[in-house]
């Protein structure tokens, strides 16, 4: 309850991509291209999933940079 249909769809994709290793390395752009939406929309869905406890995120940054790898 409380999740948008798109967030639920994204959760299904995250689950499928995470089956082998238990985590997913796909970036927001990958999902934006897949669903033909903006990166901002994907980010919103991920935040919603995280806030409701369905996922946990960890950012990996490039060496000596604030840029996400």
Order of alpha helices (4+ residues) and beta strands (2+ residues): alpha-alpha-alpha
